[in-house]
Protein backbone atom coordinates (compact mmCIF):
# COMPACT_ATOMS: atom_id res chain seq x y z
CA UNK A 1 0.00 0.00 0.00
CA UNK A 2 2.86 2.27 0.74
CA UNK A 3 4.05 2.06 -2.85
CA UNK A 4 0.68 3.20 -4.14
CA UNK A 5 0.75 6.29 -1.91
CA UNK A 6 4.25 7.08 -3.18
CA UNK A 7 3.01 6.81 -6.78
CA UNK A 8 0.15 9.16 -6.04
CA UNK A 9 2.56 11.61 -4.47
CA UNK A 10 4.88 11.42 -7.48
CA UNK A 11 1.93 11.74 -9.86
CA UNK A 12 0.63 14.84 -8.09
CA UNK A 13 4.06 16.45 -7.99
CA UNK A 14 4.46 15.90 -11.76
CA UNK A 15 0.95 17.25 -12.33
CA UNK A 16 1.69 20.26 -10.14
CA UNK A 17 4.92 20.94 -12.07
CA UNK A 18 3.08 20.77 -15.42
CA UNK A 19 0.43 23.17 -14.14
CA UNK A 20 3.14 25.57 -12.96
CA UNK A 21 4.78 25.41 -16.41
CA UNK A 22 1.42 26.11 -18.09
CA UNK A 23 0.80 29.03 -15.76
CA UNK A 24 4.21 30.52 -16.57
CA UNK A 25 3.60 29.97 -20.28
CA UNK A 26 0.19 31.64 -19.99
CA UNK A 27 1.73 34.62 -18.19
CA UNK A 28 4.25 35.01 -21.01
CA UNK A 29 1.53 34.88 -23.67
CA UNK A 30 -0.61 37.36 -21.76
CA UNK A 31 2.39 39.65 -21.38
CA UNK A 32 2.94 39.61 -25.13
CA UNK A 33 -0.74 40.19 -25.80
CA UNK A 34 -0.78 43.13 -23.41
CA UNK A 35 2.33 44.59 -25.07
CA UNK A 36 0.72 44.24 -28.52
CA UNK A 37 -2.52 45.75 -27.21
CA UNK A 38 -0.63 48.78 -25.87
CA UNK A 39 1.17 49.27 -29.20
CA UNK A 40 -2.16 48.96 -31.00
CA UNK A 41 -3.49 51.84 -28.91
CA UNK A 42 -0.32 53.86 -29.49
CA UNK A 43 -0.46 53.45 -33.27
CA UNK A 44 -4.20 54.15 -33.38
CA UNK A 45 -3.70 57.28 -31.27
CA UNK A 46 -0.87 58.54 -33.44
CA UNK A 47 -2.96 57.87 -36.53
CA UNK A 48 -5.81 59.95 -35.10
CA UNK A 49 -3.39 62.79 -34.35
CA UNK A 50 -1.73 62.73 -37.78
CA UNK A 51 -5.09 62.49 -39.55
CA UNK A 52 -6.40 65.42 -37.52
CA UNK A 53 -3.37 67.55 -38.41
CA UNK A 54 -3.63 66.68 -42.10
CA UNK A 55 -7.35 67.49 -42.21
CA UNK A 56 -6.67 70.75 -40.35
CA UNK A 57 -3.99 71.85 -42.84
CA UNK A 58 -6.03 70.76 -45.87
CA UNK A 59 -9.16 72.48 -44.54
CA UNK A 60 -7.42 75.83 -44.19
CA UNK A 61 -5.85 75.46 -47.64
CA UNK A 62 -9.24 74.61 -49.18
CA UNK A 63 -10.83 77.53 -47.29
CA UNK A 64 -8.29 80.02 -48.64
CA UNK A 65 -8.66 78.72 -52.19
CA UNK A 66 -12.49 78.60 -52.06
CA UNK A 67 -12.89 81.97 -50.35
CA UNK A 68 -11.01 83.71 -53.15
CA UNK A 69 -12.94 81.97 -55.91
CA UNK A 70 -16.58 82.26 -56.91
CA UNK A 71 -17.72 79.81 -54.20
CA UNK A 72 -17.71 82.69 -51.75
CA UNK A 73 -16.78 83.21 -48.16
CA UNK A 74 -19.96 81.76 -46.65
CA UNK A 75 -19.71 78.38 -48.37
CA UNK A 76 -15.98 78.19 -47.69
CA UNK A 77 -16.51 79.15 -44.05
CA UNK A 78 -19.20 76.51 -43.53
CA UNK A 79 -16.96 73.86 -45.08
CA UNK A 80 -14.08 74.98 -42.86
CA UNK A 81 -16.32 74.84 -39.76
CA UNK A 82 -17.43 71.32 -40.68
CA UNK A 83 -13.83 70.19 -41.13
CA UNK A 84 -12.68 71.84 -37.90
CA UNK A 85 -15.41 70.06 -35.96
CA UNK A 86 -14.16 66.79 -37.47
CA UNK A 87 -10.64 67.70 -36.29
CA UNK A 88 -12.00 68.33 -32.78
CA UNK A 89 -13.64 64.89 -32.83
CA UNK A 90 -10.36 63.27 -33.87
CA UNK A 91 -8.42 65.16 -31.19
CA UNK A 92 -10.94 64.17 -28.52
CA UNK A 93 -10.54 60.53 -29.53
CA UNK A 94 -6.75 60.97 -29.48
CA UNK A 95 -6.92 62.45 -25.98
CA UNK A 96 -9.09 59.52 -24.87
CA UNK A 97 -6.48 57.06 -26.15
CA UNK A 98 -3.71 58.97 -24.35
CA UNK A 99 -5.70 58.95 -21.09
CA UNK A 100 -6.31 55.24 -21.46
CA UNK A 101 -2.60 54.58 -22.00
CA UNK A 102 -1.75 56.62 -18.89
CA UNK A 103 -4.36 55.13 -16.58
CA UNK A 104 -5.56 51.92 -18.27
CA UNK A 105 -9.06 53.22 -17.58
CA UNK A 106 -11.62 53.83 -20.28
CA UNK A 107 -13.71 56.92 -19.50
CA UNK A 108 -17.22 57.36 -20.88
CA UNK A 109 -17.49 61.16 -20.94
CA UNK A 110 -15.16 61.80 -23.92
CA UNK A 111 -17.29 59.54 -26.10
CA UNK A 112 -20.38 61.46 -25.09
CA UNK A 113 -18.60 64.70 -26.05
CA UNK A 114 -17.70 63.21 -29.43
CA UNK A 115 -21.36 62.29 -29.96
CA UNK A 116 -22.48 65.82 -29.12
CA UNK A 117 -19.92 67.34 -31.49
CA UNK A 118 -20.84 64.88 -34.26
CA UNK A 119 -24.56 65.69 -33.97
CA UNK A 120 -23.84 69.42 -33.93
CA UNK A 121 -21.65 68.96 -37.00
CA UNK A 122 -24.48 67.11 -38.77
CA UNK A 123 -26.97 69.88 -37.97
CA UNK A 124 -24.61 72.55 -39.32
CA UNK A 125 -23.80 70.52 -42.42
CA UNK A 126 -27.46 69.85 -43.14
CA UNK A 127 -28.42 73.49 -42.80
CA UNK A 128 -25.52 74.55 -45.01
CA UNK A 129 -26.52 72.06 -47.68
CA UNK A 130 -30.15 73.14 -47.52
CA UNK A 131 -29.37 76.85 -47.68
CA UNK A 132 -27.45 76.48 -50.94
CA UNK A 133 -30.06 74.54 -52.87
CA UNK A 134 -31.79 76.51 -55.64
CA UNK A 135 -35.16 75.03 -54.74
CA UNK A 136 -36.28 73.24 -51.58
CA UNK A 137 -39.25 70.90 -51.88
CA UNK A 138 -41.60 70.21 -49.00
CA UNK A 139 -40.36 66.61 -48.82
CA UNK A 140 -36.72 67.72 -48.61
CA UNK A 141 -37.52 70.34 -45.98
CA UNK A 142 -39.48 67.81 -43.89
CA UNK A 143 -36.58 65.35 -44.13
CA UNK A 144 -34.24 68.14 -42.98
CA UNK A 145 -36.52 68.94 -40.02
CA UNK A 146 -36.64 65.26 -39.05
CA UNK A 147 -32.84 65.05 -39.27
CA UNK A 148 -32.43 68.16 -37.11
CA UNK A 149 -35.03 66.90 -34.64
CA UNK A 150 -33.32 63.53 -34.24
CA UNK A 151 -29.90 65.15 -33.83
CA UNK A 152 -31.21 67.63 -31.26
CA UNK A 153 -32.86 64.77 -29.35
CA UNK A 154 -29.60 62.81 -29.38
CA UNK A 155 -27.69 65.90 -28.19
CA UNK A 156 -30.15 66.35 -25.32
CA UNK A 157 -29.84 62.69 -24.28
CA UNK A 158 -26.04 62.92 -24.40
CA UNK A 159 -26.03 66.15 -22.36
CA UNK A 160 -28.25 64.50 -19.75
CA UNK A 161 -25.85 61.54 -19.69
CA UNK A 162 -22.88 63.89 -19.12
CA UNK A 163 -24.84 65.63 -16.35
CA UNK A 164 -25.65 62.31 -14.67
CA UNK A 165 -22.04 61.13 -14.92
CA UNK A 166 -20.80 64.34 -13.32
CA UNK A 167 -23.43 64.14 -10.54
CA UNK A 168 -22.47 60.62 -9.45
CA UNK A 169 -21.16 60.31 -5.92
CA UNK A 170 -17.37 60.39 -5.71
CA UNK A 171 -17.05 56.74 -4.84
CA UNK A 172 -19.00 55.80 -7.97
CA UNK A 173 -16.88 57.94 -10.29
CA UNK A 174 -14.00 55.58 -9.88
CA UNK A 175 -12.87 54.32 -13.24
CA UNK A 176 -13.63 50.86 -14.43
CA UNK A 177 -10.50 48.96 -15.48
CA UNK A 178 -10.86 47.62 -19.00
CA UNK A 179 -8.75 44.50 -18.66
CA UNK A 180 -6.89 42.57 -16.06
CA UNK A 181 -3.14 42.83 -16.32
CA UNK A 182 -1.12 39.70 -17.10
CA UNK A 183 1.01 40.07 -13.97
CA UNK A 184 -2.09 39.73 -11.79
CA UNK A 185 -2.74 36.14 -12.84
KEKE-3310 file (N, C-alpha, C; in steps of 0.2 Angstrom, whole numbers, plus 5000, padded with zeros to 4 digits):
npx = (5004:5010:5018:5009:5004:5015:5017:5005:5009:5020:5014:5006:5015:5021:5011:5008:5019:5018:5007:5011:5021:5013:5005:5016:5019:5007:5007:5017:5012:5001:5007:5014:5003:4997:5007:5006:4993:4994:5003:4995:4985:4994:4998:4986:4981:4992:4989:4976:4980:4989:4980:4971:4979:4982:4970:4966:4976:4973:4960:4961:4969:4960:4950:4955:4958:4945:4938:4943:4939:4924:4915:4913:4914:4905:4901:4913:4917:4908:4911:4924:4921:4914:4924:4934:4927:4927:4940:4941:4934:4942:4954:4948:4946:4959:4964:4957:4963:4976:4974:4969:4980:4988:4982:4975:4962:4946:4937:4920:4914:4922:4918:4904:4905:4911:4900:4891:4897:4898:4884:4881:4889:4883:4870:4874:4880:4869:4861:4868:4869:4856:4853:4860:4854:4845:4831:4820:4811:4795:4796:4809:4812:4805:4812:4824:4820:4816:4829:4836:4828:4830:4844:4845:4838:4846:4857:4852:4850:4863:4869:4861:4866:4880:4878:4872:4883:4893:4886:4887:4890:4906:4913:4907:4912:4924:4935:4933:4942:4948:4954:4961:4977:4992:5001:4994:4989)
npy = (4994:5006:5009:5013:5025:5032:5033:5040:5052:5056:5057:5067:5077:5079:5082:5095:5102:5102:5110:5122:5125:5128:5139:5148:5149:5154:5166:5172:5173:5181:5193:5196:5198:5209:5219:5220:5225:5237:5244:5244:5253:5264:5266:5268:5280:5289:5289:5295:5307:5312:5311:5321:5332:5333:5335:5347:5356:5354:5358:5372:5376:5373:5382:5394:5394:5392:5403:5414:5411:5409:5403:5408:5417:5412:5399:5393:5396:5388:5375:5375:5376:5364:5355:5358:5354:5341:5338:5342:5331:5321:5324:5323:5310:5305:5311:5303:5291:5293:5296:5283:5275:5281:5278:5266:5265:5266:5280:5286:5299:5307:5300:5303:5317:5317:5312:5322:5333:5327:5326:5340:5344:5338:5344:5357:5355:5350:5361:5370:5363:5363:5377:5381:5376:5378:5376:5371:5357:5352:5339:5338:5348:5343:5331:5337:5344:5333:5326:5336:5337:5324:5324:5334:5329:5318:5325:5331:5320:5315:5326:5325:5313:5316:5325:5317:5308:5317:5320:5309:5301:5303:5291:5282:5287:5282:5275:5261:5247:5241:5229:5215:5214:5205:5202:5200:5188)
npz = (5000:5003:4992:4983:4988:4987:4973:4970:4976:4968:4956:4958:4961:4948:4941:4947:4944:4930:4928:4934:4924:4914:4918:4919:4906:4901:4907:4900:4887:4889:4893:4881:4873:4880:4878:4864:4863:4869:4860:4849:4853:4854:4841:4835:4841:4837:4824:4823:4828:4818:4807:4810:4810:4797:4791:4796:4791:4777:4777:4780:4769:4758:4762:4760:4746:4741:4746:4739:4727:4716:4724:4736:4752:4763:4760:4759:4772:4780:4776:4781:4795:4797:4794:4804:4815:4814:4815:4829:4834:4831:4838:4851:4852:4851:4863:4872:4870:4874:4888:4891:4889:4899:4911:4910:4910:4904:4900:4900:4897:4887:4875:4875:4873:4860:4853:4855:4848:4835:4832:4832:4822:4811:4811:4807:4795:4787:4787:4780:4768:4764:4763:4752:4741:4725:4725:4737:4741:4748:4754:4755:4764:4775:4778:4781:4793:4801:4802:4809:4821:4826:4828:4838:4848:4851:4855:4867:4875:4876:4883:4895:4899:4902:4912:4922:4924:4929:4941:4949:4964:4973:4976:4966:4954:4952:4940:4929:4927:4911:4907:4914:4921:4915:4924:4936:4936)
capx = (5000:5014:5020:5003:5004:5021:5015:5001:5013:5024:5010:5003:5020:5022:5005:5008:5025:5015:5002:5016:5024:5007:5004:5021:5018:5001:5009:5021:5008:4997:5012:5015:4996:4996:5012:5004:4987:4997:5006:4989:4983:4998:4998:4979:4982:4996:4985:4971:4983:4991:4975:4968:4983:4982:4963:4967:4980:4970:4954:4963:4971:4954:4946:4959:4957:4938:4936:4945:4935:4917:4911:4911:4916:4900:4901:4920:4917:4904:4915:4930:4918:4913:4931:4937:4923:4929:4947:4940:4932:4948:4958:4945:4947:4966:4965:4955:4968:4981:4971:4968:4987:4991:4978:4972:4955:4942:4931:4914:4913:4924:4914:4898:4907:4912:4893:4888:4900:4896:4877:4881:4892:4878:4865:4877:4881:4863:4858:4872:4867:4849:4853:4863:4850:4841:4824:4819:4804:4792:4798:4816:4812:4803:4817:4829:4817:4817:4836:4838:4825:4833:4850:4844:4836:4852:4862:4849:4851:4870:4870:4859:4871:4886:4876:4872:4890:4896:4883:4888:4894:4913:4915:4905:4916:4930:4936:4932:4947:4946:4956:4966:4984:4994:5005:4990:4986)
capy = (5000:5011:5010:5016:5031:5035:5034:5046:5058:5057:5059:5074:5082:5080:5086:5101:5105:5104:5116:5128:5127:5131:5145:5153:5150:5158:5173:5175:5174:5187:5198:5198:5201:5216:5223:5221:5229:5244:5246:5245:5259:5269:5267:5271:5286:5293:5289:5300:5314:5314:5312:5327:5338:5333:5337:5354:5359:5354:5362:5379:5377:5373:5388:5400:5394:5393:5410:5419:5410:5411:5399:5413:5416:5409:5392:5391:5396:5383:5369:5375:5374:5357:5351:5359:5350:5334:5338:5342:5324:5316:5326:5321:5303:5305:5312:5298:5285:5295:5295:5276:5273:5283:5276:5260:5266:5269:5285:5287:5306:5309:5298:5307:5324:5316:5311:5329:5337:5324:5328:5347:5345:5336:5349:5363:5353:5349:5367:5373:5360:5366:5384:5382:5373:5383:5375:5366:5355:5351:5333:5339:5352:5339:5327:5341:5345:5326:5325:5341:5334:5318:5326:5338:5324:5314:5329:5332:5313:5315:5331:5323:5308:5319:5328:5312:5306:5322:5321:5303:5302:5302:5284:5279:5290:5278:5272:5254:5245:5238:5222:5213:5214:5198:5200:5199:5181)
capz = (5000:5004:4986:4979:4990:4984:4966:4970:4978:4963:4951:4960:4960:4941:4938:4949:4940:4923:4929:4935:4918:4910:4921:4917:4899:4900:4909:4895:4882:4891:4893:4874:4871:4883:4875:4857:4864:4871:4854:4845:4855:4853:4834:4833:4844:4833:4817:4824:4828:4811:4802:4812:4808:4790:4789:4798:4786:4771:4777:4779:4762:4754:4764:4757:4739:4740:4748:4734:4720:4715:4729:4741:4759:4767:4758:4762:4780:4782:4775:4786:4801:4797:4794:4811:4820:4813:4819:4836:4836:4831:4844:4857:4852:4853:4870:4876:4869:4878:4895:4893:4890:4906:4917:4909:4912:4899:4903:4896:4895:4880:4869:4875:4870:4853:4850:4854:4843:4829:4830:4830:4815:4806:4810:4803:4788:4784:4786:4775:4762:4762:4762:4745:4736:4722:4726:4742:4741:4755:4756:4757:4770:4781:4779:4785:4800:4805:4804:4814:4827:4829:4831:4844:4853:4853:4859:4873:4879:4878:4888:4901:4902:4904:4918:4927:4925:4933:4947:4953:4970:4971:4976:4960:4949:4951:4934:4928:4923:4905:4907:4920:4918:4914:4930:4941:4936)
cpx = (5004:5017:5015:5003:5010:5020:5010:5004:5017:5020:5007:5009:5022:5017:5005:5014:5022:5011:5006:5019:5019:5005:5009:5020:5012:5003:5013:5017:5003:5001:5013:5008:4995:5001:5009:4997:4989:4999:5000:4986:4987:4998:4991:4979:4986:4992:4980:4974:4985:4986:4971:4972:4983:4975:4963:4970:4976:4964:4956:4965:4965:4950:4949:4957:4949:4935:4937:4942:4928:4913:4909:4914:4911:4901:4908:4920:4914:4908:4921:4927:4917:4919:4934:4933:4925:4936:4946:4938:4938:4953:4955:4946:4955:4967:4963:4959:4974:4980:4971:4975:4990:4988:4976:4965:4951:4936:4926:4913:4915:4920:4907:4899:4908:4905:4890:4891:4898:4889:4877:4884:4887:4872:4868:4878:4874:4860:4862:4870:4861:4849:4856:4859:4846:4834:4824:4811:4801:4795:4805:4817:4810:4808:4823:4826:4818:4824:4838:4835:4828:4840:4850:4842:4842:4857:4859:4850:4858:4872:4867:4863:4877:4884:4875:4879:4893:4893:4884:4891:4902:4915:4913:4909:4922:4930:4935:4938:4945:4948:4960:4973:4987:4998:5001:4987:4990)
cpy = (5006:5014:5014:5023:5035:5037:5040:5052:5060:5060:5066:5079:5084:5084:5094:5105:5107:5110:5122:5130:5130:5138:5150:5154:5155:5165:5176:5177:5181:5193:5201:5201:5208:5221:5225:5226:5236:5247:5248:5251:5265:5271:5270:5278:5291:5294:5295:5307:5316:5315:5319:5333:5339:5337:5345:5358:5360:5358:5370:5381:5378:5379:5394:5400:5395:5400:5415:5417:5411:5408:5404:5412:5412:5401:5389:5391:5390:5376:5369:5373:5367:5353:5352:5355:5343:5333:5338:5335:5320:5318:5323:5313:5301:5306:5306:5292:5287:5294:5287:5273:5275:5280:5269:5259:5269:5273:5285:5294:5308:5306:5301:5314:5323:5315:5318:5333:5334:5326:5336:5348:5343:5341:5355:5361:5352:5356:5371:5370:5363:5373:5386:5379:5378:5382:5370:5364:5353:5345:5334:5343:5348:5334:5330:5342:5338:5325:5330:5339:5329:5320:5330:5334:5320:5319:5330:5326:5313:5320:5328:5317:5311:5322:5323:5309:5310:5322:5314:5305:5300:5295:5280:5281:5286:5274:5264:5252:5241:5231:5221:5212:5207:5197:5199:5192:5176)
cpz = (5000:4997:4982:4981:4988:4977:4966:4971:4972:4957:4952:4959:4953:4938:4941:4945:4933:4923:4930:4929:4914:4912:4919:4910:4897:4902:4904:4889:4883:4891:4886:4872:4874:4880:4868:4858:4865:4864:4849:4847:4854:4845:4832:4835:4839:4826:4818:4825:4821:4806:4804:4810:4800:4787:4791:4793:4779:4771:4776:4772:4757:4755:4760:4749:4737:4741:4743:4728:4721:4721:4735:4748:4764:4766:4761:4769:4783:4781:4780:4793:4802:4798:4801:4816:4820:4816:4826:4838:4836:4837:4851:4858:4854:4860:4874:4876:4874:4886:4896:4894:4897:4911:4916:4911:4906:4901:4897:4893:4889:4874:4869:4871:4862:4850:4850:4849:4836:4827:4828:4823:4810:4805:4806:4796:4784:4783:4781:4768:4759:4760:4755:4740:4732:4723:4732:4742:4748:4758:4758:4763:4776:4783:4783:4792:4804:4807:4809:4821:4830:4832:4837:4849:4856:4857:4866:4878:4881:4883:4895:4904:4905:4911:4924:4929:4930:4940:4951:4959:4969:4971:4970:4954:4947:4944:4934:4924:4917:4905:4913:4917:4919:4921:4936:4941:4940)
residu = (UNK:UNK:UNK:UNK:UNK:UNK:UNK:UNK:UNK:UNK:UNK:UNK:UNK:UNK:UNK:UNK:UNK:UNK:UNK:UNK:UNK:UNK:UNK:UNK:UNK:UNK:UNK:UNK:UNK:UNK:UNK:UNK:UNK:UNK:UNK:UNK:UNK:UNK:UNK:UNK:UNK:UNK:UNK:UNK:UNK:UNK:UNK:UNK:UNK:UNK:UNK:UNK:UNK:UNK:UNK:UNK:UNK:UNK:UNK:UNK:UNK:UNK:UNK:UNK:UNK:UNK:UNK:UNK:UNK:UNK:UNK:UNK:UNK:UNK:UNK:UNK:UNK:UNK:UNK:UNK:UNK:UNK:UNK:UNK:UNK:UNK:UNK:UNK:UNK:UNK:UNK:UNK:UNK:UNK:UNK:UNK:UNK:UNK:UNK:UNK:UNK:UNK:UNK:UNK:UNK:UNK:UNK:UNK:UNK:UNK:UNK:UNK:UNK:UNK:UNK:UNK:UNK:UNK:UNK:UNK:UNK:UNK:UNK:UNK:UNK:UNK:UNK:UNK:UNK:UNK:UNK:UNK:UNK:UNK:UNK:UNK:UNK:UNK:UNK:UNK:UNK:UNK:UNK:UNK:UNK:UNK:UNK:UNK:UNK:UNK:UNK:UNK:UNK:UNK:UNK:UNK:UNK:UNK:UNK:UNK:UNK:UNK:UNK:UNK:UNK:UNK:UNK:UNK:UNK:UNK:UNK:UNK:UNK:UNK:UNK:UNK:UNK:UNK:UNK:UNK:UNK:UNK:UNK:UNK:UNK)
# end
